[in-house]
Amino acid sequence: MPKYIIERNIEGAGDRTGNSGATASNKVLKEMNDEGKNIHWQHSYTTQDKVYCVYIADNKELVKEHAERLGAPANQIEEVKGISDPTAGE
């Protein structure tokens, strides 16, 4: 199943505390999965003014739909074509 990275422009994202965004995201994902839509959130990285989220989904449209339902920006959505890490050469 394809993996996607979402770039969300959210001013002051790095100053926020708490986990309400993750709770809301998981609620929307559960609703979508209950509807038979195959989308899963893996994790996110937060910088000062952006959040980068990694999702596994059947297609890009599901990632867009999730963002719309969540009410969160999805300024850029890219399909991951490869992954490199220190274990890649082992």
N, CA, C and O atoms as a GROMACS GRO file, in nm:
protein
  360
    1MET      N    1   0.086  -0.117   0.000
    1MET     CA    2   0.000   0.000   0.000
    1MET      C    3   0.091   0.124   0.000
    1MET      O    4   0.193   0.125   0.069
    2PRO      N    5   0.056   0.226  -0.076
    2PRO     CA    6   0.140   0.346  -0.085
    2PRO      C    7   0.152   0.421   0.048
    2PRO      O    8   0.063   0.417   0.132
    3LYS      N    9   0.266   0.489   0.062
    3LYS     CA   10   0.292   0.572   0.178
    3LYS      C   11   0.298   0.717   0.130
    3LYS      O   12   0.351   0.745   0.023
    4TYR      N   13   0.243   0.809   0.210
    4TYR     CA   14   0.236   0.950   0.174
    4TYR      C   15   0.292   1.037   0.285
    4TYR      O   16   0.281   1.004   0.403
    5ILE      N   17   0.352   1.148   0.245
    5ILE     CA   18   0.394   1.251   0.340
    5ILE      C   19   0.310   1.375   0.313
    5ILE      O   20   0.300   1.421   0.199
    6ILE      N   21   0.250   1.427   0.418
    6ILE     CA   22   0.171   1.549   0.409
    6ILE      C   23   0.249   1.661   0.476
    6ILE      O   24   0.300   1.645   0.587
    7GLU      N   25   0.257   1.773   0.408
    7GLU     CA   26   0.314   1.893   0.468
    7GLU      C   27   0.199   1.986   0.504
    7GLU      O   28   0.120   2.025   0.418
    8ARG      N   29   0.189   2.019   0.632
    8ARG     CA   30   0.084   2.109   0.680
    8ARG      C   31   0.150   2.238   0.729
    8ARG      O   32   0.232   2.234   0.820
    9ASN      N   33   0.114   2.351   0.669
    9ASN     CA   34   0.164   2.480   0.715
    9ASN      C   35   0.074   2.527   0.829
    9ASN      O   36  -0.041   2.564   0.808
   10ILE      N   37   0.128   2.526   0.950
   10ILE     CA   38   0.053   2.566   1.069
   10ILE      C   39   0.142   2.657   1.151
   10ILE      O   40   0.232   2.612   1.221
   11GLU      N   41   0.116   2.786   1.143
   11GLU     CA   42   0.198   2.884   1.214
   11GLU      C   43   0.197   2.854   1.364
   11GLU      O   44   0.091   2.836   1.424
   12GLY      N   45   0.315   2.850   1.423
   12GLY     CA   46   0.328   2.825   1.566
   12GLY      C   47   0.308   2.682   1.608
   12GLY      O   48   0.290   2.655   1.727
   13ALA      N   49   0.311   2.589   1.515
   13ALA     CA   50   0.288   2.448   1.547
   13ALA      C   51   0.385   2.398   1.655
   13ALA      O   52   0.347   2.319   1.741
   14GLY      N   53   0.508   2.446   1.651
   14GLY     CA   54   0.607   2.402   1.749
   14GLY      C   55   0.583   2.454   1.888
   14GLY      O   56   0.644   2.405   1.984
   15ASP      N   57   0.497   2.552   1.903
   15ASP     CA   58   0.466   2.610   2.034
   15ASP      C   59   0.347   2.541   2.101
   15ASP      O   60   0.321   2.563   2.219
   16ARG      N   61   0.276   2.458   2.028
   16ARG     CA   62   0.155   2.395   2.081
   16ARG      C   63   0.192   2.281   2.175
   16ARG      O   64   0.292   2.212   2.156
   17THR      N   65   0.109   2.262   2.276
   17THR     CA   66   0.127   2.150   2.368
   17THR      C   67   0.002   2.064   2.366
   17THR      O   68  -0.102   2.105   2.315
   18GLY      N   69   0.013   1.948   2.421
   18GLY     CA   70  -0.103   1.858   2.427
   18GLY      C   71  -0.109   1.768   2.305
   18GLY      O   72  -0.025   1.776   2.215
   19ASN      N   73  -0.210   1.683   2.303
   19ASN     CA   74  -0.222   1.581   2.199
   19ASN      C   75  -0.359   1.584   2.135
   19ASN      O   76  -0.404   1.482   2.081
   20SER      N   77  -0.428   1.699   2.139
   20SER     CA   78  -0.564   1.705   2.086
   20SER      C   79  -0.570   1.680   1.936
   20SER      O   80  -0.667   1.624   1.886
   21GLY      N   81  -0.466   1.722   1.863
   21GLY     CA   82  -0.463   1.699   1.719
   21GLY      C   83  -0.459   1.551   1.686
   21GLY      O   84  -0.528   1.506   1.594
   22ALA      N   85  -0.379   1.475   1.760
   22ALA     CA   86  -0.370   1.330   1.738
   22ALA      C   87  -0.502   1.262   1.772
   22ALA      O   88  -0.544   1.171   1.702
   23THR      N   89  -0.566   1.307   1.880
   23THR     CA   90  -0.694   1.249   1.919
   23THR      C   91  -0.799   1.272   1.811
   23THR      O   92  -0.873   1.180   1.775
   24ALA      N   93  -0.805   1.394   1.759
   24ALA     CA   94  -0.901   1.424   1.653
   24ALA      C   95  -0.870   1.345   1.526
   24ALA      O   96  -0.961   1.293   1.462
   25SER      N   97  -0.742   1.336   1.491
   25SER     CA   98  -0.702   1.262   1.372
   25SER      C   99  -0.743   1.116   1.383
   25SER      O  100  -0.796   1.058   1.289
   26ASN      N  101  -0.717   1.055   1.499
   26ASN     CA  102  -0.752   0.914   1.518
   26ASN      C  103  -0.902   0.892   1.510
   26ASN      O  104  -0.946   0.789   1.460
   27LYS      N  105  -0.982   0.988   1.559
   27LYS     CA  106  -1.128   0.976   1.550
   27LYS      C  107  -1.173   0.975   1.405
   27LYS      O  108  -1.255   0.892   1.365
   28VAL      N  109  -1.118   1.067   1.325
   28VAL     CA  110  -1.154   1.074   1.184
   28VAL      C  111  -1.109   0.946   1.112
   28VAL      O  112  -1.183   0.892   1.030
   29LEU      N  113  -0.988   0.898   1.143
   29LEU     CA  114  -0.940   0.776   1.080
   29LEU      C  115  -1.029   0.657   1.113
   29LEU      O  116  -1.058   0.575   1.026
   30LYS      N  117  -1.073   0.647   1.238
   30LYS     CA  118  -1.162   0.537   1.276
   30LYS      C  119  -1.292   0.544   1.196
   30LYS      O  120  -1.340   0.442   1.146
   31GLU      N  121  -1.348   0.664   1.184
   31GLU     CA  122  -1.471   0.680   1.104
   31GLU      C  123  -1.447   0.635   0.960
   31GLU      O  124  -1.529   0.563   0.903
   32MET      N  125  -1.334   0.678   0.902
   32MET     CA  126  -1.305   0.641   0.763
   32MET      C  127  -1.285   0.492   0.749
   32MET      O  128  -1.333   0.432   0.653
   33ASN      N  129  -1.214   0.429   0.844
   33ASN     CA  130  -1.193   0.285   0.838
   33ASN      C  131  -1.324   0.210   0.856
   33ASN      O  132  -1.346   0.107   0.792
   34ASP      N  133  -1.411   0.261   0.944
   34ASP     CA  134  -1.544   0.200   0.962
   34ASP      C  135  -1.626   0.205   0.834
   34ASP      O  136  -1.714   0.122   0.812
   35GLU      N  137  -1.597   0.303   0.748
   35GLU     CA  138  -1.665   0.316   0.619
   35GLU      C  139  -1.598   0.229   0.512
   35GLU      O  140  -1.640   0.231   0.396
   36GLY      N  141  -1.496   0.154   0.550
   36GLY     CA  142  -1.428   0.066   0.455
   36GLY      C  143  -1.315   0.133   0.380
   36GLY      O  144  -1.267   0.080   0.279
   37LYS      N  145  -1.271   0.250   0.427
   37LYS     CA  146  -1.162   0.321   0.361
   37LYS      C  147  -1.031   0.285   0.430
   37LYS      O  148  -1.021   0.287   0.553
   38ASN      N  149  -0.932   0.252   0.351
   38ASN     CA  150  -0.807   0.200   0.404
   38ASN      C  151  -0.703   0.311   0.413
   38ASN      O  152  -0.633   0.340   0.316
   39ILE      N  153  -0.693   0.373   0.532
   39ILE     CA  154  -0.597   0.480   0.556
   39ILE      C  155  -0.550   0.470   0.701
   39ILE      O  156  -0.630   0.447   0.792
   40HIS      N  157  -0.419   0.487   0.722
   40HIS     CA  158  -0.360   0.473   0.855
   40HIS      C  159  -0.253   0.580   0.876
   40HIS      O  160  -0.170   0.604   0.787
   41TRP      N  161  -0.255   0.643   0.991
   41TRP     CA  162  -0.156   0.743   1.028
   41TRP      C  163  -0.040   0.672   1.096
   41TRP      O  164  -0.061   0.596   1.190
   42GLN      N  165   0.082   0.696   1.051
   42GLN     CA  166   0.198   0.634   1.114
   42GLN      C  167   0.258   0.723   1.222
   42GLN      O  168   0.273   0.681   1.337
   43HIS      N  169   0.293   0.846   1.186
   43HIS     CA  170   0.350   0.940   1.282
   43HIS      C  171   0.363   1.077   1.216
   43HIS      O  172   0.341   1.093   1.096
   44SER      N  173   0.400   1.175   1.298
   44SER     CA  174   0.417   1.312   1.247
   44SER      C  175   0.543   1.373   1.307
   44SER      O  176   0.588   1.334   1.416
   45TYR      N  177   0.598   1.469   1.234
   45TYR     CA  178   0.712   1.548   1.281
   45TYR      C  179   0.667   1.693   1.285
   45TYR      O  180   0.606   1.742   1.189
   46THR      N  181   0.695   1.762   1.394
   46THR     CA  182   0.656   1.901   1.408
   46THR      C  183   0.779   1.990   1.410
   46THR      O  184   0.874   1.966   1.485
   47THR      N  185   0.778   2.094   1.326
   47THR     CA  186   0.879   2.197   1.330
   47THR      C  187   0.808   2.323   1.379
   47THR      O  188   0.692   2.316   1.418
   48GLN      N  189   0.875   2.436   1.377
   48GLN     CA  190   0.813   2.556   1.433
   48GLN      C  191   0.681   2.592   1.364
   48GLN      O  192   0.582   2.621   1.431
   49ASP      N  193   0.679   2.590   1.232
   49ASP     CA  194   0.560   2.634   1.160
   49ASP      C  195   0.504   2.532   1.062
   49ASP      O  196   0.425   2.566   0.974
   50LYS      N  197   0.546   2.406   1.076
   50LYS     CA  198   0.496   2.302   0.987
   50LYS      C  199   0.482   2.170   1.062
   50LYS      O  200   0.551   2.146   1.162
   51VAL      N  201   0.393   2.087   1.012
   51VAL     CA  202   0.380   1.950   1.061
   51VAL      C  203   0.388   1.859   0.939
   51VAL      O  204   0.320   1.881   0.840
   52TYR      N  205   0.473   1.757   0.947
   52TYR     CA  206   0.489   1.659   0.840
   52TYR      C  207   0.433   1.527   0.891
   52TYR      O  208   0.484   1.470   0.987
   53CYS      N  209   0.327   1.479   0.826
   53CYS     CA  210   0.258   1.357   0.868
   53CYS      C  211   0.284   1.245   0.767
   53CYS      O  212   0.286   1.269   0.646
   54VAL      N  213   0.302   1.126   0.818
   54VAL     CA  214   0.323   1.009   0.734
   54VAL      C  215   0.201   0.919   0.745
   54VAL      O  216   0.162   0.878   0.854
   55TYR      N  217   0.141   0.890   0.631
   55TYR     CA  218   0.021   0.806   0.623
   55TYR      C  219   0.044   0.692   0.525
   55TYR      O  220   0.121   0.703   0.430
   56ILE      N  221  -0.025   0.582   0.550
   56ILE     CA  222  -0.035   0.472   0.454
   56ILE      C  223  -0.181   0.471   0.411
   56ILE      O  224  -0.271   0.469   0.496
   57ALA      N  225  -0.205   0.471   0.280
   57ALA     CA  226  -0.343   0.476   0.231
   57ALA      C  227  -0.349   0.413   0.092
   57ALA      O  228  -0.249   0.402   0.022
   58ASP      N  229  -0.469   0.372   0.056
   58ASP     CA  230  -0.489   0.314  -0.076
   58ASP      C  231  -0.459   0.414  -0.187
   58ASP      O  232  -0.413   0.376  -0.294
   59ASN      N  233  -0.486   0.544  -0.161
   59ASN     CA  234  -0.462   0.645  -0.264
   59ASN      C  235  -0.454   0.785  -0.202
   59ASN      O  236  -0.489   0.806  -0.086
   60LYS      N  237  -0.407   0.877  -0.283
   60LYS     CA  238  -0.389   1.016  -0.240
   60LYS      C  239  -0.521   1.083  -0.204
   60LYS      O  240  -0.525   1.169  -0.116
   61GLU      N  241  -0.628   1.045  -0.271
   61GLU     CA  242  -0.758   1.104  -0.246
   61GLU      C  243  -0.804   1.079  -0.102
   61GLU      O  244  -0.868   1.166  -0.041
   62LEU      N  245  -0.774   0.961  -0.048
   62LEU     CA  246  -0.809   0.933   0.092
   62LEU      C  247  -0.734   1.024   0.187
   62LEU      O  248  -0.789   1.067   0.288
   63VAL      N  249  -0.609   1.053   0.156
   63VAL     CA  250  -0.530   1.144   0.240
   63VAL      C  251  -0.591   1.284   0.236
   63VAL      O  252  -0.601   1.351   0.339
   64LYS      N  253  -0.631   1.328   0.117
   64LYS     CA  254  -0.697   1.458   0.103
   64LYS      C  255  -0.828   1.460   0.181
   64LYS      O  256  -0.858   1.557   0.251
   65GLU      N  257  -0.907   1.354   0.168
   65GLU     CA  258  -1.035   1.346   0.238
   65GLU      C  259  -1.014   1.354   0.390
   65GLU      O  260  -1.088   1.424   0.459
   66HIS      N  261  -0.914   1.283   0.440
   66HIS     CA  262  -0.886   1.287   0.584
   66HIS      C  263  -0.856   1.429   0.629
   66HIS      O  264  -0.909   1.475   0.730
   67ALA      N  265  -0.772   1.500   0.554
   67ALA     CA  266  -0.737   1.638   0.589
   67ALA      C  267  -0.861   1.727   0.589
   67ALA      O  268  -0.878   1.810   0.679
   68GLU      N  269  -0.947   1.710   0.491
   68GLU     CA  270  -1.068   1.790   0.483
   68GLU      C  271  -1.161   1.763   0.601
   68GLU      O  272  -1.213   1.856   0.662
   69ARG      N  273  -1.181   1.635   0.633
   69ARG     CA  274  -1.267   1.599   0.745
   69ARG      C  275  -1.209   1.650   0.877
   69ARG      O  276  -1.283   1.690   0.967
   70LEU      N  277  -1.077   1.647   0.888
   70LEU     CA  278  -1.010   1.691   1.009
   70LEU      C  279  -1.012   1.842   1.022
   70LEU      O  280  -1.003   1.896   1.132
   71GLY      N  281  -1.024   1.910   0.908
   71GLY     CA  282  -1.017   2.056   0.909
   71GLY      C  283  -0.875   2.106   0.923
   71GLY      O  284  -0.852   2.217   0.973
   72ALA      N  285  -0.780   2.025   0.879
   72ALA     CA  286  -0.638   2.060   0.885
   72ALA      C  287  -0.586   2.083   0.744
   72ALA      O  288  -0.632   2.018   0.650
   73PRO      N  289  -0.492   2.174   0.729
   73PRO     CA  290  -0.438   2.197   0.594
   73PRO      C  291  -0.357   2.077   0.546
   73PRO      O  292  -0.292   2.008   0.625
   74ALA      N  293  -0.361   2.053   0.418
   74ALA     CA  294  -0.274   1.955   0.353
   74ALA      C  295  -0.213   2.029   0.236
   74ALA      O  296  -0.252   2.010   0.121
   75ASN      N  297  -0.115   2.114   0.267
   75ASN     CA  298  -0.059   2.204   0.167
   75ASN      C  299   0.017   2.129   0.058
   75ASN      O  300   0.023   2.174  -0.056
   76GLN      N  301   0.074   2.016   0.094
   76GLN     CA  302   0.148   1.934  -0.004
   76GLN      C  303   0.129   1.788   0.036
   76GLN      O  304   0.144   1.753   0.153
   77ILE      N  305   0.096   1.705  -0.060
   77ILE     CA  306   0.085   1.560  -0.037
   77ILE      C  307   0.172   1.492  -0.142
   77ILE      O  308   0.150   1.510  -0.262
   78GLU      N  309   0.268   1.414  -0.096
   78GLU     CA  310   0.359   1.345  -0.188
   78GLU      C  311   0.363   1.197  -0.156
   78GLU      O  312   0.368   1.157  -0.040
   79GLU      N  313   0.360   1.115  -0.260
   79GLU     CA  314   0.377   0.971  -0.241
   79GLU      C  315   0.524   0.940  -0.222
   79GLU      O  316   0.609   0.988  -0.298
   80VAL      N  317   0.555   0.859  -0.122
   80VAL     CA  318   0.692   0.818  -0.095
   80VAL      C  319   0.733   0.715  -0.199
   80VAL      O  320   0.662   0.616  -0.220
   81LYS      N  321   0.845   0.737  -0.264
   81LYS     CA  322   0.893   0.645  -0.367
   81LYS      C  323   1.010   0.559  -0.319
   81LYS      O  324   1.044   0.459  -0.383
   82GLY      N  325   1.070   0.597  -0.207
   82GLY     CA  326   1.180   0.519  -0.153
   82GLY      C  327   1.213   0.567  -0.014
   82GLY      O  328   1.183   0.681   0.023
   83ILE      N  329   1.276   0.480   0.063
   83ILE     CA  330   1.316   0.513   0.200
   83ILE      C  331   1.461   0.475   0.216
   83ILE      O  332   1.502   0.365   0.179
   84SER      N  333   1.539   0.567   0.271
   84SER     CA  334   1.680   0.541   0.301
   84SER      C  335   1.702   0.557   0.450
   84SER      O  336   1.651   0.651   0.511
   85ASP      N  337   1.778   0.465   0.508
   85ASP     CA  338   1.817   0.476   0.647
   85ASP      C  339   1.946   0.395   0.666
   85ASP      O  340   1.990   0.326   0.574
   86PRO      N  341   2.005   0.402   0.783
   86PRO     CA  342   2.133   0.333   0.803
   86PRO      C  343   2.127   0.182   0.782
   86PRO      O  344   2.230   0.120   0.755
   87THR      N  345   2.009   0.122   0.793
   87THR     CA  346   1.999  -0.023   0.776
   87THR      C  347   1.982  -0.064   0.630
   87THR      O  348   1.985  -0.183   0.599
   88ALA      N  349   1.964   0.033   0.541
   88ALA     CA  350   1.937   0.001   0.399
   88ALA      C  351   2.050  -0.078   0.336
   88ALA      O  352   2.025  -0.156   0.244
   89GLY      N  353   2.172  -0.060   0.383
   89GLY     CA  354   2.285  -0.131   0.324
   89GLY      C  355   2.315  -0.264   0.388
   89GLY      O  356   2.409  -0.333   0.347
   90GLU      N  357   2.238  -0.303   0.488
   90GLU     CA  358   2.264  -0.431   0.557
   90GLU      C  359   2.203  -0.548   0.485
   90GLU      O  360   2.216  -0.662   0.530
   0.00000   0.00000   0.00000
